Amino acid sequence: MVNEKWHERWEQGKLGFHQTRYNSRLEKYWPELNVSKEGAVFVPLCGKSLDMLLLHEMGYQVVGVELSEIAVEAFFSENQLTFKRTESGNLQEFTGTGKAAGIRLFAGDLFDLDTAKTGPLSGFYDRASLIALPPEIRQQYVAKLADLLSHGALGLLISLSYDPSSMSGPPFSVPDSEVQSHFGDHFSVDYLEQYSGPERLGSLADRGLETMEEFVYRIERI
Ligand SMILES: C[S@@+](CC[C@H](N)C(=O)[O-])C[C@H]1O[C@@H](n2cnc3c(N)ncnc32)[C@H](O)[C@@H]1O
């Protein structure tokens, strides 16, 4: 899906991917990663994910990037949080104030972000981000992560895989072999857990999907 389509989805409120509670995989695995708090946790393609609040509550600084300003503003307003807004090159930077101090979200394209803007990143969290991107962009996405993250940065990746003939993405099917090949050059990839079954489908069942597998990985920038 090209950028324009994502903007349309946010304008029209077509947000089937948004979760209204914390992700249970993040709750389960994050504490045991022991991610350093010296740098921030990077949340690429963050939408208005509540998981950023959980990371912040756990004592982390959070840096997110999201194409849609609607999403970024909604994150702050729906959680009764305040921010100040500044321009940062092609991006708009929303810096949390008060209770939200330590959360910085960039509205704009991930590929316009650089380490001068993000500062040091010692962790990252990818839920529904890699799988939101079409095949031709995924390798560039992983290369961008490798550029932005500090060596030794740790994070979680939640990916999914399904029979691509039963549904067209996003979310795209990104099987284990593809995760390994994309991340293999600059990251170590440890498989943590796999879930499957029709009960995990949610709104994807309406699009023709009968089953899918969800994979959780521990990823380290080497
Ligand atoms: C499937 S949603 C997932 C959002 C979030 N990770 C979550 O778990 O709710 C993917 C998001 O990526 C954003 N996005 C897509 N391409 C992007 C890009 N190049 N740069 C920044 N954000 C992008 C979309 O606007 C959309 O909000």
PDBQT file of the ligand as one rigid body, heavy atoms in Angstrom, charges set to zero:
ROOT
HETATM    1  C1  LIG A 301      -0.746  -1.738  10.109  1.00  0.00    +0.000 C 
HETATM    2  S1  LIG A 301      -0.510  -0.161  10.783  1.00  0.00    +0.000 S 
HETATM    3  C2  LIG A 301       0.272  -0.596  12.332  1.00  0.00    +0.000 C 
HETATM    4  C3  LIG A 301       0.359   0.524  13.297  1.00  0.00    +0.000 C 
HETATM    5  C4  LIG A 301       0.970   0.144  14.658  1.00  0.00    +0.000 C 
HETATM    6  N1  LIG A 301       2.271  -0.476  14.534  1.00  0.00    +0.000 N 
HETATM    7  C5  LIG A 301       0.021  -0.707  15.456  1.00  0.00    +0.000 C 
HETATM    8  O1  LIG A 301       0.432  -1.786  15.923  1.00  0.00    +0.000 OA
HETATM    9  O2  LIG A 301      -1.136  -0.303  15.628  1.00  0.00    +0.000 OA
HETATM   10  C6  LIG A 301       0.843   0.458   9.806  1.00  0.00    +0.000 C 
HETATM   11  C7  LIG A 301       1.080   1.957   9.971  1.00  0.00    +0.000 C 
HETATM   12  O3  LIG A 301       2.239   2.322   9.258  1.00  0.00    +0.000 OA
HETATM   13  C8  LIG A 301       2.080   3.632   8.758  1.00  0.00    +0.000 C 
HETATM   14  N2  LIG A 301       3.047   3.748   7.650  1.00  0.00    +0.000 N 
HETATM   15  C9  LIG A 301       3.021   3.096   6.470  1.00  0.00    +0.000 A 
HETATM   16  N3  LIG A 301       4.091   3.423   5.724  1.00  0.00    +0.000 NA
HETATM   17  C10 LIG A 301       4.838   4.295   6.470  1.00  0.00    +0.000 A 
HETATM   18  C11 LIG A 301       6.064   4.984   6.252  1.00  0.00    +0.000 A 
HETATM   19  N4  LIG A 301       6.765   4.867   5.109  1.00  0.00    +0.000 N 
HETATM   20  N5  LIG A 301       6.537   5.797   7.232  1.00  0.00    +0.000 NA
HETATM   21  C12 LIG A 301       5.838   5.959   8.399  1.00  0.00    +0.000 A 
HETATM   22  N6  LIG A 301       4.661   5.317   8.656  1.00  0.00    +0.000 NA
HETATM   23  C13 LIG A 301       4.158   4.497   7.709  1.00  0.00    +0.000 A 
HETATM   24  C14 LIG A 301       0.610   3.680   8.363  1.00  0.00    +0.000 C 
HETATM   25  O4  LIG A 301       0.091   4.986   8.298  1.00  0.00    +0.000 OA
HETATM   26  C15 LIG A 301      -0.039   2.837   9.465  1.00  0.00    +0.000 C 
HETATM   27  O5  LIG A 301      -0.495   3.646  10.511  1.00  0.00    +0.000 OA
ENDROOT
TORSDOF 0
